[in-house]
Amino acid sequence: MKTAIVTGATGFIGSRLALKLLKQGWIVHVLGRSKNSTSFETRIFHAIDDITGVPENRALFKNLFCHDVDICNPRLEMQNLIHSHHFDSETLLFHVAGDTRFNPPSPEMQHNINVSGPLNIIKAFHNHLSKVVHVSTAYVAGKRKGKILEGELDEGQEHRNNYEKSKLSAEVEVTKLCEQLQLPLCITRPSIIINDSVTGRSPTLTHFNALVYVVTRIQKHFKNDKNVNPSKEFRMPIDPTARPNLAPVNPIVDALIKVGTESTAPCKTYHLCHPHPQSNYEIVKLMAQAFGIQDFINLSFVYKFPEKFSYTEEMMLRSLKQYLPYLNEYCEFDVTNTRSIIPDYDSTFPVITPDYLDKVIYYQRHRQLRESHH
Ligand SMILES: NC(=O)c1ccc[n+]([C@@H]2O[C@H](COP(=O)([O-])OP(=O)(O)OC[C@H]3O[C@@H](n4cnc5c(N)ncnc54)[C@H](OP(=O)(O)O)[C@@H]3O)[C@@H](O)[C@H]2O)c1
């Protein structure tokens, strides 16, 4: 049986990757941590069950091995782990874990997780690994414009935040270490991951979940709240022609597995990005249509807000704050390497439709309701 180690399996991408590998018959070792007195194993089960909202068949978990390991502080724990389990020399490492906050309270801690974390894991396990699949981000490209090639990394670009910088350093350091250890390495660079294209689900605040949150609040205020005065004029500080690269999580997870398992996949970098992203204009119109608010508000696009903005706009700005810098996207991520090992890559990405957005809205609203009851 094929064996994989997956880090970050309590997270958005890692949980789906671990489940998919288990369903394909892999032995999966997941490394992560207990939190707030909930064991790591319980956290993994919750994360996996949340993927569809229905508990997975527990028989599937017979090949899942959970190891309580903080990737920043691993030395002793990992030594014990390696001695207590049989890892053959053909184990595939998917390093997915990361601190994804754009501006974390402690950049040093983020550096420790994003850069030292993968180095710790690779150093501890290298004798057992046949290959490393390192999950980076397409935004190591920072604020570059135009076509970004997969082979490019440090082109002297400016970055938007610490997250991007730490992911670039991680690519550099992981590459150096794997070269030193003569360990095959594939670097994967997803763009902005959004809700599953089949179910509309996602456990984290994606760009779309944030939009649903904003519009739901706007609708609520229009209908119920007498104390606020929302405006019917609704300006979005984005360029309607820009094309943010939003990629549903499911084709990304499939592509990650392909990069890991395809014997012909050379040790290169793979952009896991939407090959034909839709424009802001299309996305916002579809969103307005899905919400039935097209005639409800006057939607317009502005380059930048003037000093004064309405209550509605202020609310929108606050909710979308973390994604706004990524919505005016003037670059195109080349996917030549990815297409070379996944010939049908482009067809795995559906276009965004009102039907998909309906599912996102349904899921996000129920999540908000659940959270407000807790
Ligand atoms: N989501 C995106 O839009 C996107 C786009 C491009 C690239 N990526 C990359 O994809 C990877 C996964 O992203 P995601 O969206 O799935 O993130 P996520 O949902 O925030 O999950 C992050 C995972 O990393 C784990 N982790 C963080 N610090 C750790 C530590 N010290 N020890 C052990 N585990 C630790 C977390 O564990 P806990 O649950 O214990 O915190 C969690 O399982 C990241 O490397 C990110 O840079 C994500």
Ligand as a Chemical Component Dictionary entry (heavy atoms), coordinates in Angstrom:
data_LIG
# 
_chem_comp.id                   LIG 
_chem_comp.type                 NON-POLYMER 
_chem_comp.pdbx_formal_charge   0 
_chem_comp.three_letter_code    LIG 
# 
loop_
_chem_comp_atom.comp_id 
_chem_comp_atom.atom_id 
_chem_comp_atom.alt_atom_id 
_chem_comp_atom.type_symbol 
_chem_comp_atom.charge 
_chem_comp_atom.model_Cartn_x 
_chem_comp_atom.model_Cartn_y 
_chem_comp_atom.model_Cartn_z 
_chem_comp_atom.pdbx_ordinal 
LIG N1  N1  N 0  -6.378 28.818 1.382  1  
LIG C1  C1  C 0  -5.798 29.461 0.377  2  
LIG O1  O1  O 0  -6.420 30.324 -0.293 3  
LIG C2  C2  C 0  -4.382 29.119 -0.025 4  
LIG C3  C3  C 0  -3.903 29.637 -1.232 5  
LIG C4  C4  C 0  -2.587 29.338 -1.617 6  
LIG C5  C5  C 0  -1.784 28.564 -0.813 7  
LIG N2  N2  N 1  -2.266 28.097 0.351  8  
LIG C6  C6  C 0  -1.352 27.285 1.192  9  
LIG O2  O2  O 0  -1.978 26.043 1.465  10 
LIG C7  C7  C 0  -1.633 25.605 2.760  11 
LIG C8  C8  C 0  -2.905 25.247 3.522  12 
LIG O3  O3  O 0  -3.784 26.353 3.511  13 
LIG P1  P1  P 0  -5.241 26.228 4.172  14 
LIG O4  O4  O 0  -6.088 27.245 3.524  15 
LIG O5  O5  O -1 -5.660 24.809 4.188  16 
LIG O6  O6  O 0  -4.905 26.730 5.644  17 
LIG P2  P2  P 0  -5.656 26.477 7.012  18 
LIG O7  O7  O 0  -7.051 26.027 6.800  19 
LIG O8  O8  O 0  -5.402 27.685 7.846  20 
LIG O9  O9  O 0  -4.823 25.255 7.634  21 
LIG C9  C9  C 0  -3.526 25.411 8.083  22 
LIG C10 C10 C 0  -3.055 24.107 8.667  23 
LIG O10 O10 O 0  -1.702 24.234 9.119  24 
LIG C11 C11 C 0  -1.614 23.719 10.444 25 
LIG N3  N3  N 0  -0.565 24.319 11.257 26 
LIG C12 C12 C 0  -0.325 25.647 11.407 27 
LIG N4  N4  N 0  0.674  25.786 12.293 28 
LIG C13 C13 C 0  1.063  24.542 12.695 29 
LIG C14 C14 C 0  2.046  24.055 13.599 30 
LIG N5  N5  N 0  2.855  24.876 14.276 31 
LIG N6  N6  N 0  2.165  22.710 13.774 32 
LIG C15 C15 C 0  1.364  21.868 13.093 33 
LIG N7  N7  N 0  0.412  22.269 12.225 34 
LIG C16 C16 C 0  0.267  23.600 12.034 35 
LIG C17 C17 C 0  -2.979 24.066 11.027 36 
LIG O11 O11 O 0  -3.167 23.322 12.189 37 
LIG P3  P3  P 0  -4.127 23.863 13.392 38 
LIG O12 O12 O 0  -5.513 23.492 12.965 39 
LIG O13 O13 O 0  -3.637 23.114 14.569 40 
LIG O14 O14 O 0  -3.918 25.340 13.495 41 
LIG C18 C18 C 0  -3.882 23.675 9.875  42 
LIG O15 O15 O 0  -4.073 22.283 9.846  43 
LIG C19 C19 C 0  -0.827 26.726 3.412  44 
LIG O16 O16 O 0  0.530  26.367 3.383  45 
LIG C20 C20 C 0  -1.092 27.931 2.538  46 
LIG O17 O17 O 0  0.037  28.778 2.496  47 
LIG C21 C21 C 0  -3.550 28.338 0.776  48 
# 
loop_
_chem_comp_bond.comp_id 
_chem_comp_bond.atom_id_1 
_chem_comp_bond.atom_id_2 
_chem_comp_bond.value_order 
_chem_comp_bond.pdbx_ordinal 
LIG N1  C1  SING 1  
LIG C1  O1  DOUB 2  
LIG C1  C2  SING 3  
LIG C2  C3  SING 4  
LIG C2  C21 DOUB 5  
LIG C3  C4  DOUB 6  
LIG C4  C5  SING 7  
LIG C5  N2  DOUB 8  
LIG N2  C6  SING 9  
LIG N2  C21 SING 10 
LIG C6  O2  SING 11 
LIG C6  C20 SING 12 
LIG O2  C7  SING 13 
LIG C7  C8  SING 14 
LIG C7  C19 SING 15 
LIG C8  O3  SING 16 
LIG O3  P1  SING 17 
LIG P1  O4  DOUB 18 
LIG P1  O5  SING 19 
LIG P1  O6  SING 20 
LIG O6  P2  SING 21 
LIG P2  O7  DOUB 22 
LIG P2  O8  SING 23 
LIG P2  O9  SING 24 
LIG O9  C9  SING 25 
LIG C9  C10 SING 26 
LIG C10 O10 SING 27 
LIG C10 C18 SING 28 
LIG O10 C11 SING 29 
LIG C11 N3  SING 30 
LIG C11 C17 SING 31 
LIG N3  C12 SING 32 
LIG N3  C16 SING 33 
LIG C12 N4  DOUB 34 
LIG N4  C13 SING 35 
LIG C13 C14 SING 36 
LIG C13 C16 DOUB 37 
LIG C14 N5  SING 38 
LIG C14 N6  DOUB 39 
LIG N6  C15 SING 40 
LIG C15 N7  DOUB 41 
LIG N7  C16 SING 42 
LIG C17 O11 SING 43 
LIG C17 C18 SING 44 
LIG O11 P3  SING 45 
LIG P3  O12 DOUB 46 
LIG P3  O13 SING 47 
LIG P3  O14 SING 48 
LIG C18 O15 SING 49 
LIG C19 O16 SING 50 
LIG C19 C20 SING 51 
LIG C20 O17 SING 52 
# 
